[in-house]
Amino acid sequence: MKVEVILDSGYIEVHATVDVDEDEIIITDLFYDGQRVQVDKMHPELERQIEEVAEDEWAMGYDES
């Protein structure tokens, strides 16, 4: 399932497209303030935050199906 994640710190806005299923979470697209950046260059803490939000979104969508 594809999940869109938006994190807004007030200083920077991060948009990520994430593929989520029961076994794995893969961040496929990443944008900082509208600029595309390489997923493998992101800070580990940002990756953790995106994965946490994506997993929560996936769980809510999974429960509704």
mmJSON file of the N, C-alpha and C atoms, coordinates in Angstrom:
{"data_MODEL":{"atom_site":{
"group_PDB":["ATOM","ATOM","ATOM","ATOM","ATOM","ATOM","ATOM","ATOM","ATOM","ATOM","ATOM","ATOM","ATOM","ATOM","ATOM","ATOM","ATOM","ATOM","ATOM","ATOM","ATOM","ATOM","ATOM","ATOM","ATOM","ATOM","ATOM","ATOM","ATOM","ATOM","ATOM","ATOM","ATOM","ATOM","ATOM","ATOM","ATOM","ATOM","ATOM","ATOM","ATOM","ATOM","ATOM","ATOM","ATOM","ATOM","ATOM","ATOM","ATOM","ATOM","ATOM","ATOM","ATOM","ATOM","ATOM","ATOM","ATOM","ATOM","ATOM","ATOM","ATOM","ATOM","ATOM","ATOM","ATOM","ATOM","ATOM","ATOM","ATOM","ATOM","ATOM","ATOM","ATOM","ATOM","ATOM","ATOM","ATOM","ATOM","ATOM","ATOM","ATOM","ATOM","ATOM","ATOM","ATOM","ATOM","ATOM","ATOM","ATOM","ATOM","ATOM","ATOM","ATOM","ATOM","ATOM","ATOM","ATOM","ATOM","ATOM","ATOM","ATOM","ATOM","ATOM","ATOM","ATOM","ATOM","ATOM","ATOM","ATOM","ATOM","ATOM","ATOM","ATOM","ATOM","ATOM","ATOM","ATOM","ATOM","ATOM","ATOM","ATOM","ATOM","ATOM","ATOM","ATOM","ATOM","ATOM","ATOM","ATOM","ATOM","ATOM","ATOM","ATOM","ATOM","ATOM","ATOM","ATOM","ATOM","ATOM","ATOM","ATOM","ATOM","ATOM","ATOM","ATOM","ATOM","ATOM","ATOM","ATOM","ATOM","ATOM","ATOM","ATOM","ATOM","ATOM","ATOM","ATOM","ATOM","ATOM","ATOM","ATOM","ATOM","ATOM","ATOM","ATOM","ATOM","ATOM","ATOM","ATOM","ATOM","ATOM","ATOM","ATOM","ATOM","ATOM","ATOM","ATOM","ATOM","ATOM","ATOM","ATOM","ATOM","ATOM","ATOM","ATOM","ATOM","ATOM","ATOM","ATOM","ATOM","ATOM","ATOM","ATOM","ATOM","ATOM"],
"id":[1,2,3,4,5,6,7,8,9,10,11,12,13,14,15,16,17,18,19,20,21,22,23,24,25,26,27,28,29,30,31,32,33,34,35,36,37,38,39,40,41,42,43,44,45,46,47,48,49,50,51,52,53,54,55,56,57,58,59,60,61,62,63,64,65,66,67,68,69,70,71,72,73,74,75,76,77,78,79,80,81,82,83,84,85,86,87,88,89,90,91,92,93,94,95,96,97,98,99,100,101,102,103,104,105,106,107,108,109,110,111,112,113,114,115,116,117,118,119,120,121,122,123,124,125,126,127,128,129,130,131,132,133,134,135,136,137,138,139,140,141,142,143,144,145,146,147,148,149,150,151,152,153,154,155,156,157,158,159,160,161,162,163,164,165,166,167,168,169,170,171,172,173,174,175,176,177,178,179,180,181,182,183,184,185,186,187,188,189,190,191,192,193,194,195],
"type_symbol":["N","C","C","N","C","C","N","C","C","N","C","C","N","C","C","N","C","C","N","C","C","N","C","C","N","C","C","N","C","C","N","C","C","N","C","C","N","C","C","N","C","C","N","C","C","N","C","C","N","C","C","N","C","C","N","C","C","N","C","C","N","C","C","N","C","C","N","C","C","N","C","C","N","C","C","N","C","C","N","C","C","N","C","C","N","C","C","N","C","C","N","C","C","N","C","C","N","C","C","N","C","C","N","C","C","N","C","C","N","C","C","N","C","C","N","C","C","N","C","C","N","C","C","N","C","C","N","C","C","N","C","C","N","C","C","N","C","C","N","C","C","N","C","C","N","C","C","N","C","C","N","C","C","N","C","C","N","C","C","N","C","C","N","C","C","N","C","C","N","C","C","N","C","C","N","C","C","N","C","C","N","C","C","N","C","C","N","C","C","N","C","C","N","C","C"],
"label_atom_id":["N","CA","C","N","CA","C","N","CA","C","N","CA","C","N","CA","C","N","CA","C","N","CA","C","N","CA","C","N","CA","C","N","CA","C","N","CA","C","N","CA","C","N","CA","C","N","CA","C","N","CA","C","N","CA","C","N","CA","C","N","CA","C","N","CA","C","N","CA","C","N","CA","C","N","CA","C","N","CA","C","N","CA","C","N","CA","C","N","CA","C","N","CA","C","N","CA","C","N","CA","C","N","CA","C","N","CA","C","N","CA","C","N","CA","C","N","CA","C","N","CA","C","N","CA","C","N","CA","C","N","CA","C","N","CA","C","N","CA","C","N","CA","C","N","CA","C","N","CA","C","N","CA","C","N","CA","C","N","CA","C","N","CA","C","N","CA","C","N","CA","C","N","CA","C","N","CA","C","N","CA","C","N","CA","C","N","CA","C","N","CA","C","N","CA","C","N","CA","C","N","CA","C","N","CA","C","N","CA","C","N","CA","C","N","CA","C","N","CA","C","N","CA","C","N","CA","C"],
"label_alt_id":[null,null,null,null,null,null,null,null,null,null,null,null,null,null,null,null,null,null,null,null,null,null,null,null,null,null,null,null,null,null,null,null,null,null,null,null,null,null,null,null,null,null,null,null,null,null,null,null,null,null,null,null,null,null,null,null,null,null,null,null,null,null,null,null,null,null,null,null,null,null,null,null,null,null,null,null,null,null,null,null,null,null,null,null,null,null,null,null,null,null,null,null,null,null,null,null,null,null,null,null,null,null,null,null,null,null,null,null,null,null,null,null,null,null,null,null,null,null,null,null,null,null,null,null,null,null,null,null,null,null,null,null,null,null,null,null,null,null,null,null,null,null,null,null,null,null,null,null,null,null,null,null,null,null,null,null,null,null,null,null,null,null,null,null,null,null,null,null,null,null,null,null,null,null,null,null,null,null,null,null,null,null,null,null,null,null,null,null,null,null,null,null,null,null,null],
"label_comp_id":["MET","MET","MET","LYS","LYS","LYS","VAL","VAL","VAL","GLU","GLU","GLU","VAL","VAL","VAL","ILE","ILE","ILE","LEU","LEU","LEU","ASP","ASP","ASP","SER","SER","SER","GLY","GLY","GLY","TYR","TYR","TYR","ILE","ILE","ILE","GLU","GLU","GLU","VAL","VAL","VAL","HIS","HIS","HIS","ALA","ALA","ALA","THR","THR","THR","VAL","VAL","VAL","ASP","ASP","ASP","VAL","VAL","VAL","ASP","ASP","ASP","GLU","GLU","GLU","ASP","ASP","ASP","GLU","GLU","GLU","ILE","ILE","ILE","ILE","ILE","ILE","ILE","ILE","ILE","THR","THR","THR","ASP","ASP","ASP","LEU","LEU","LEU","PHE","PHE","PHE","TYR","TYR","TYR","ASP","ASP","ASP","GLY","GLY","GLY","GLN","GLN","GLN","ARG","ARG","ARG","VAL","VAL","VAL","GLN","GLN","GLN","VAL","VAL","VAL","ASP","ASP","ASP","LYS","LYS","LYS","MET","MET","MET","HIS","HIS","HIS","PRO","PRO","PRO","GLU","GLU","GLU","LEU","LEU","LEU","GLU","GLU","GLU","ARG","ARG","ARG","GLN","GLN","GLN","ILE","ILE","ILE","GLU","GLU","GLU","GLU","GLU","GLU","VAL","VAL","VAL","ALA","ALA","ALA","GLU","GLU","GLU","ASP","ASP","ASP","GLU","GLU","GLU","TRP","TRP","TRP","ALA","ALA","ALA","MET","MET","MET","GLY","GLY","GLY","TYR","TYR","TYR","ASP","ASP","ASP","GLU","GLU","GLU","SER","SER","SER"],
"label_asym_id":["A","A","A","A","A","A","A","A","A","A","A","A","A","A","A","A","A","A","A","A","A","A","A","A","A","A","A","A","A","A","A","A","A","A","A","A","A","A","A","A","A","A","A","A","A","A","A","A","A","A","A","A","A","A","A","A","A","A","A","A","A","A","A","A","A","A","A","A","A","A","A","A","A","A","A","A","A","A","A","A","A","A","A","A","A","A","A","A","A","A","A","A","A","A","A","A","A","A","A","A","A","A","A","A","A","A","A","A","A","A","A","A","A","A","A","A","A","A","A","A","A","A","A","A","A","A","A","A","A","A","A","A","A","A","A","A","A","A","A","A","A","A","A","A","A","A","A","A","A","A","A","A","A","A","A","A","A","A","A","A","A","A","A","A","A","A","A","A","A","A","A","A","A","A","A","A","A","A","A","A","A","A","A","A","A","A","A","A","A","A","A","A","A","A","A"],
"label_entity_id":["1","1","1","1","1","1","1","1","1","1","1","1","1","1","1","1","1","1","1","1","1","1","1","1","1","1","1","1","1","1","1","1","1","1","1","1","1","1","1","1","1","1","1","1","1","1","1","1","1","1","1","1","1","1","1","1","1","1","1","1","1","1","1","1","1","1","1","1","1","1","1","1","1","1","1","1","1","1","1","1","1","1","1","1","1","1","1","1","1","1","1","1","1","1","1","1","1","1","1","1","1","1","1","1","1","1","1","1","1","1","1","1","1","1","1","1","1","1","1","1","1","1","1","1","1","1","1","1","1","1","1","1","1","1","1","1","1","1","1","1","1","1","1","1","1","1","1","1","1","1","1","1","1","1","1","1","1","1","1","1","1","1","1","1","1","1","1","1","1","1","1","1","1","1","1","1","1","1","1","1","1","1","1","1","1","1","1","1","1","1","1","1","1","1","1"],
"label_seq_id":[1,1,1,2,2,2,3,3,3,4,4,4,5,5,5,6,6,6,7,7,7,8,8,8,9,9,9,10,10,10,11,11,11,12,12,12,13,13,13,14,14,14,15,15,15,16,16,16,17,17,17,18,18,18,19,19,19,20,20,20,21,21,21,22,22,22,23,23,23,24,24,24,25,25,25,26,26,26,27,27,27,28,28,28,29,29,29,30,30,30,31,31,31,32,32,32,33,33,33,34,34,34,35,35,35,36,36,36,37,37,37,38,38,38,39,39,39,40,40,40,41,41,41,42,42,42,43,43,43,44,44,44,45,45,45,46,46,46,47,47,47,48,48,48,49,49,49,50,50,50,51,51,51,52,52,52,53,53,53,54,54,54,55,55,55,56,56,56,57,57,57,58,58,58,59,59,59,60,60,60,61,61,61,62,62,62,63,63,63,64,64,64,65,65,65],
"pdbx_PDB_ins_code":[null,null,null,null,null,null,null,null,null,null,null,null,null,null,null,null,null,null,null,null,null,null,null,null,null,null,null,null,null,null,null,null,null,null,null,null,null,null,null,null,null,null,null,null,null,null,null,null,null,null,null,null,null,null,null,null,null,null,null,null,null,null,null,null,null,null,null,null,null,null,null,null,null,null,null,null,null,null,null,null,null,null,null,null,null,null,null,null,null,null,null,null,null,null,null,null,null,null,null,null,null,null,null,null,null,null,null,null,null,null,null,null,null,null,null,null,null,null,null,null,null,null,null,null,null,null,null,null,null,null,null,null,null,null,null,null,null,null,null,null,null,null,null,null,null,null,null,null,null,null,null,null,null,null,null,null,null,null,null,null,null,null,null,null,null,null,null,null,null,null,null,null,null,null,null,null,null,null,null,null,null,null,null,null,null,null,null,null,null,null,null,null,null,null,null],
"Cartn_x":[0.852,0.0,0.901,0.586,1.339,0.756,1.648,1.257,2.019,1.317,1.948,2.168,3.389,3.734,4.191,3.633,4.058,4.468,5.691,6.197,6.495,5.973,6.183,6.663,7.927,8.513,8.281,7.709,7.6,8.753,9.867,11.029,11.173,10.882,11.033,9.867,9.445,8.367,8.939,8.662,9.16,7.966,8.007,6.992,7.686,7.065,7.63,6.516,6.848,5.965,6.58,5.748,6.261,5.42,6.08,5.406,5.447,4.267,4.18,3.404,3.919,3.15,3.481,3.019,3.2,4.664,5.512,6.891,7.937,7.619,8.651,8.057,8.903,8.582,9.694,9.318,10.307,9.937,10.818,10.613,11.048,10.093,10.387,10.685,10.06,10.283,10.407,11.285,11.509,11.749,11.031,11.157,11.328,12.314,12.495,12.089,11.08,10.605,10.473,9.896,9.638,10.793,11.97,13.138,13.32,13.365,13.577,14.993,15.112,16.423,16.54,17.777,18.01,17.612,16.833,16.349,17.516,18.563,19.685,20.568,20.276,21.056,20.368,19.182,18.443,19.034,18.806,19.264,18.482,19.145,18.463,17.249,17.308,16.175,14.977,15.216,14.135,13.53,14.37,13.889,13.001,13.425,12.634,11.272,11.252,9.991,9.045,9.573,8.753,8.193,9.036,8.585,7.522,7.674,6.698,5.329,5.31,4.05,3.437,4.261,3.766,3.158,3.808,3.288,1.941,1.8,0.524,-0.566,-0.238,-1.201,-1.611,-0.64,-0.919,-1.851,-1.574,-2.404,-3.839,-4.013,-5.377,-6.075,-5.381,-5.964,-6.233,-5.36,-5.501,-6.722,-6.965,-8.128,-9.425,-9.42,-10.628,-11.007,-10.053,-10.361,-11.071],
"Cartn_y":[-1.172,0.0,1.24,2.185,3.442,4.4,5.046,5.999,7.299,8.423,9.734,10.251,10.657,11.164,12.618,13.496,14.898,15.235,15.686,16.15,17.633,18.46,19.906,20.396,20.815,21.252,22.742,23.426,24.871,25.555,24.856,25.382,24.722,23.443,22.682,21.701,21.464,20.505,19.339,18.142,16.928,16.129,15.745,14.877,13.577,12.467,11.176,10.272,9.487,8.424,7.128,6.313,5.125,3.912,2.815,1.539,0.777,0.387,-0.292,-1.586,-2.657,-3.885,-4.499,-5.703,-6.305,-6.555,-6.733,-7.138,-6.042,-4.982,-3.973,-2.608,-1.605,-0.217,0.302,0.798,1.309,2.744,3.681,5.078,5.205,5.554,5.575,6.971,7.997,9.379,10.257,11.267,12.152,13.57,14.524,15.929,16.779,17.682,18.691,20.016,20.655,21.951,21.979,20.921,20.853,20.379,20.22,19.75,18.254,17.51,16.062,15.789,14.854,14.461,12.938,12.467,11.022,10.409,9.351,8.681,8.176,7.665,7.095,8.147,9.431,10.51,11.096,10.598,11.202,10.806,11.641,11.41,10.236,9.355,8.195,8.561,9.673,10.077,10.461,11.127,11.476,10.206,9.272,7.993,7.295,7.286,6.652,7.327,8.661,9.392,9.096,9.093,8.799,7.385,6.426,5.038,4.867,5.564,5.479,6.0,7.158,7.729,6.829,6.332,5.471,4.188,3.611,2.385,2.645,3.775,4.137,4.331,5.032,5.257,3.932,3.064,1.758,0.956,0.973,0.219,0.729,2.043,2.602,2.186,2.238,1.828,0.337,-0.45,-1.896,-2.292,-1.588,-1.871,-1.538,-0.517,-0.086,-0.993,-1.772,-2.62,-3.891],
"Cartn_z":[0.0,0.0,0.0,-0.874,-0.906,0.135,0.875,1.91,1.651,1.738,1.642,3.063,3.36,4.686,4.533,5.364,5.387,6.816,6.972,8.266,8.117,9.005,8.928,10.281,10.334,11.598,11.845,10.863,10.954,10.243,10.097,9.388,8.017,7.967,6.724,6.622,5.393,5.161,4.364,4.838,4.194,3.692,2.415,1.827,1.43,1.747,1.368,0.856,-0.164,-0.624,-0.125,0.502,1.167,0.763,0.392,0.165,1.485,1.965,3.256,3.088,3.669,3.795,5.152,5.38,6.707,7.043,6.031,6.268,6.13,5.357,5.136,4.828,5.024,4.717,3.821,2.629,1.688,1.313,1.606,1.228,-0.229,-1.121,-2.547,-3.08,-2.529,-2.965,-1.743,-1.833,-0.698,-1.207,-0.611,-0.99,0.263,0.262,1.315,0.711,1.279,0.782,-0.739,-1.297,-2.73,-3.584,-3.011,-3.755,-3.54,-4.643,-4.539,-4.035,-3.098,-2.572,-2.617,-2.571,-2.597,-1.255,-1.342,-0.134,0.711,0.074,0.834,1.507,1.286,1.913,3.149,3.49,4.602,5.959,6.929,8.299,8.894,9.649,10.233,11.105,11.813,12.659,11.795,10.683,9.764,9.178,8.805,8.277,9.309,10.557,11.617,11.756,11.729,11.858,10.694,9.483,8.306,8.394,8.745,8.844,9.924,11.036,12.126,11.68,11.026,10.541,9.472,8.551,7.476,8.035,9.03,9.639,10.317,11.001,11.628,10.575,9.481,8.4,7.767,7.546,6.963,7.874,9.169,10.121,10.12,10.033,9.998,8.709,7.578,6.309,6.263,6.863,6.897,7.709,8.822,9.668,8.958,8.086,7.409,6.264,5.707,4.55,4.944],
"occupancy":[1.0,1.0,1.0,1.0,1.0,1.0,1.0,1.0,1.0,1.0,1.0,1.0,1.0,1.0,1.0,1.0,1.0,1.0,1.0,1.0,1.0,1.0,1.0,1.0,1.0,1.0,1.0,1.0,1.0,1.0,1.0,1.0,1.0,1.0,1.0,1.0,1.0,1.0,1.0,1.0,1.0,1.0,1.0,1.0,1.0,1.0,1.0,1.0,1.0,1.0,1.0,1.0,1.0,1.0,1.0,1.0,1.0,1.0,1.0,1.0,1.0,1.0,1.0,1.0,1.0,1.0,1.0,1.0,1.0,1.0,1.0,1.0,1.0,1.0,1.0,1.0,1.0,1.0,1.0,1.0,1.0,1.0,1.0,1.0,1.0,1.0,1.0,1.0,1.0,1.0,1.0,1.0,1.0,1.0,1.0,1.0,1.0,1.0,1.0,1.0,1.0,1.0,1.0,1.0,1.0,1.0,1.0,1.0,1.0,1.0,1.0,1.0,1.0,1.0,1.0,1.0,1.0,1.0,1.0,1.0,1.0,1.0,1.0,1.0,1.0,1.0,1.0,1.0,1.0,1.0,1.0,1.0,1.0,1.0,1.0,1.0,1.0,1.0,1.0,1.0,1.0,1.0,1.0,1.0,1.0,1.0,1.0,1.0,1.0,1.0,1.0,1.0,1.0,1.0,1.0,1.0,1.0,1.0,1.0,1.0,1.0,1.0,1.0,1.0,1.0,1.0,1.0,1.0,1.0,1.0,1.0,1.0,1.0,1.0,1.0,1.0,1.0,1.0,1.0,1.0,1.0,1.0,1.0,1.0,1.0,1.0,1.0,1.0,1.0,1.0,1.0,1.0,1.0,1.0,1.0],
"B_iso_or_equiv":[0.0,0.0,0.0,0.0,0.0,0.0,0.0,0.0,0.0,0.0,0.0,0.0,0.0,0.0,0.0,0.0,0.0,0.0,0.0,0.0,0.0,0.0,0.0,0.0,0.0,0.0,0.0,0.0,0.0,0.0,0.0,0.0,0.0,0.0,0.0,0.0,0.0,0.0,0.0,0.0,0.0,0.0,0.0,0.0,0.0,0.0,0.0,0.0,0.0,0.0,0.0,0.0,0.0,0.0,0.0,0.0,0.0,0.0,0.0,0.0,0.0,0.0,0.0,0.0,0.0,0.0,0.0,0.0,0.0,0.0,0.0,0.0,0.0,0.0,0.0,0.0,0.0,0.0,0.0,0.0,0.0,0.0,0.0,0.0,0.0,0.0,0.0,0.0,0.0,0.0,0.0,0.0,0.0,0.0,0.0,0.0,0.0,0.0,0.0,0.0,0.0,0.0,0.0,0.0,0.0,0.0,0.0,0.0,0.0,0.0,0.0,0.0,0.0,0.0,0.0,0.0,0.0,0.0,0.0,0.0,0.0,0.0,0.0,0.0,0.0,0.0,0.0,0.0,0.0,0.0,0.0,0.0,0.0,0.0,0.0,0.0,0.0,0.0,0.0,0.0,0.0,0.0,0.0,0.0,0.0,0.0,0.0,0.0,0.0,0.0,0.0,0.0,0.0,0.0,0.0,0.0,0.0,0.0,0.0,0.0,0.0,0.0,0.0,0.0,0.0,0.0,0.0,0.0,0.0,0.0,0.0,0.0,0.0,0.0,0.0,0.0,0.0,0.0,0.0,0.0,0.0,0.0,0.0,0.0,0.0,0.0,0.0,0.0,0.0,0.0,0.0,0.0,0.0,0.0,0.0],
"pdbx_formal_charge":[null,null,null,null,null,null,null,null,null,null,null,null,null,null,null,null,null,null,null,null,null,null,null,null,null,null,null,null,null,null,null,null,null,null,null,null,null,null,null,null,null,null,null,null,null,null,null,null,null,null,null,null,null,null,null,null,null,null,null,null,null,null,null,null,null,null,null,null,null,null,null,null,null,null,null,null,null,null,null,null,null,null,null,null,null,null,null,null,null,null,null,null,null,null,null,null,null,null,null,null,null,null,null,null,null,null,null,null,null,null,null,null,null,null,null,null,null,null,null,null,null,null,null,null,null,null,null,null,null,null,null,null,null,null,null,null,null,null,null,null,null,null,null,null,null,null,null,null,null,null,null,null,null,null,null,null,null,null,null,null,null,null,null,null,null,null,null,null,null,null,null,null,null,null,null,null,null,null,null,null,null,null,null,null,null,null,null,null,null,null,null,null,null,null,null],
"auth_seq_id":[1,1,1,2,2,2,3,3,3,4,4,4,5,5,5,6,6,6,7,7,7,8,8,8,9,9,9,10,10,10,11,11,11,12,12,12,13,13,13,14,14,14,15,15,15,16,16,16,17,17,17,18,18,18,19,19,19,20,20,20,21,21,21,22,22,22,23,23,23,24,24,24,25,25,25,26,26,26,27,27,27,28,28,28,29,29,29,30,30,30,31,31,31,32,32,32,33,33,33,34,34,34,35,35,35,36,36,36,37,37,37,38,38,38,39,39,39,40,40,40,41,41,41,42,42,42,43,43,43,44,44,44,45,45,45,46,46,46,47,47,47,48,48,48,49,49,49,50,50,50,51,51,51,52,52,52,53,53,53,54,54,54,55,55,55,56,56,56,57,57,57,58,58,58,59,59,59,60,60,60,61,61,61,62,62,62,63,63,63,64,64,64,65,65,65],
"auth_comp_id":["MET","MET","MET","LYS","LYS","LYS","VAL","VAL","VAL","GLU","GLU","GLU","VAL","VAL","VAL","ILE","ILE","ILE","LEU","LEU","LEU","ASP","ASP","ASP","SER","SER","SER","GLY","GLY","GLY","TYR","TYR","TYR","ILE","ILE","ILE","GLU","GLU","GLU","VAL","VAL","VAL","HIS","HIS","HIS","ALA","ALA","ALA","THR","THR","THR","VAL","VAL","VAL","ASP","ASP","ASP","VAL","VAL","VAL","ASP","ASP","ASP","GLU","GLU","GLU","ASP","ASP","ASP","GLU","GLU","GLU","ILE","ILE","ILE","ILE","ILE","ILE","ILE","ILE","ILE","THR","THR","THR","ASP","ASP","ASP","LEU","LEU","LEU","PHE","PHE","PHE","TYR","TYR","TYR","ASP","ASP","ASP","GLY","GLY","GLY","GLN","GLN","GLN","ARG","ARG","ARG","VAL","VAL","VAL","GLN","GLN","GLN","VAL","VAL","VAL","ASP","ASP","ASP","LYS","LYS","LYS","MET","MET","MET","HIS","HIS","HIS","PRO","PRO","PRO","GLU","GLU","GLU","LEU","LEU","LEU","GLU","GLU","GLU","ARG","ARG","ARG","GLN","GLN","GLN","ILE","ILE","ILE","GLU","GLU","GLU","GLU","GLU","GLU","VAL","VAL","VAL","ALA","ALA","ALA","GLU","GLU","GLU","ASP","ASP","ASP","GLU","GLU","GLU","TRP","TRP","TRP","ALA","ALA","ALA","MET","MET","MET","GLY","GLY","GLY","TYR","TYR","TYR","ASP","ASP","ASP","GLU","GLU","GLU","SER","SER","SER"],
"auth_asym_id":["A","A","A","A","A","A","A","A","A","A","A","A","A","A","A","A","A","A","A","A","A","A","A","A","A","A","A","A","A","A","A","A","A","A","A","A","A","A","A","A","A","A","A","A","A","A","A","A","A","A","A","A","A","A","A","A","A","A","A","A","A","A","A","A","A","A","A","A","A","A","A","A","A","A","A","A","A","A","A","A","A","A","A","A","A","A","A","A","A","A","A","A","A","A","A","A","A","A","A","A","A","A","A","A","A","A","A","A","A","A","A","A","A","A","A","A","A","A","A","A","A","A","A","A","A","A","A","A","A","A","A","A","A","A","A","A","A","A","A","A","A","A","A","A","A","A","A","A","A","A","A","A","A","A","A","A","A","A","A","A","A","A","A","A","A","A","A","A","A","A","A","A","A","A","A","A","A","A","A","A","A","A","A","A","A","A","A","A","A","A","A","A","A","A","A"],
"auth_atom_id":["N","CA","C","N","CA","C","N","CA","C","N","CA","C","N","CA","C","N","CA","C","N","CA","C","N","CA","C","N","CA","C","N","CA","C","N","CA","C","N","CA","C","N","CA","C","N","CA","C","N","CA","C","N","CA","C","N","CA","C","N","CA","C","N","CA","C","N","CA","C","N","CA","C","N","CA","C","N","CA","C","N","CA","C","N","CA","C","N","CA","C","N","CA","C","N","CA","C","N","CA","C","N","CA","C","N","CA","C","N","CA","C","N","CA","C","N","CA","C","N","CA","C","N","CA","C","N","CA","C","N","CA","C","N","CA","C","N","CA","C","N","CA","C","N","CA","C","N","CA","C","N","CA","C","N","CA","C","N","CA","C","N","CA","C","N","CA","C","N","CA","C","N","CA","C","N","CA","C","N","CA","C","N","CA","C","N","CA","C","N","CA","C","N","CA","C","N","CA","C","N","CA","C","N","CA","C","N","CA","C","N","CA","C","N","CA","C","N","CA","C","N","CA","C","N","CA","C"],
"pdbx_PDB_model_num":[1,1,1,1,1,1,1,1,1,1,1,1,1,1,1,1,1,1,1,1,1,1,1,1,1,1,1,1,1,1,1,1,1,1,1,1,1,1,1,1,1,1,1,1,1,1,1,1,1,1,1,1,1,1,1,1,1,1,1,1,1,1,1,1,1,1,1,1,1,1,1,1,1,1,1,1,1,1,1,1,1,1,1,1,1,1,1,1,1,1,1,1,1,1,1,1,1,1,1,1,1,1,1,1,1,1,1,1,1,1,1,1,1,1,1,1,1,1,1,1,1,1,1,1,1,1,1,1,1,1,1,1,1,1,1,1,1,1,1,1,1,1,1,1,1,1,1,1,1,1,1,1,1,1,1,1,1,1,1,1,1,1,1,1,1,1,1,1,1,1,1,1,1,1,1,1,1,1,1,1,1,1,1,1,1,1,1,1,1,1,1,1,1,1,1]
}}}
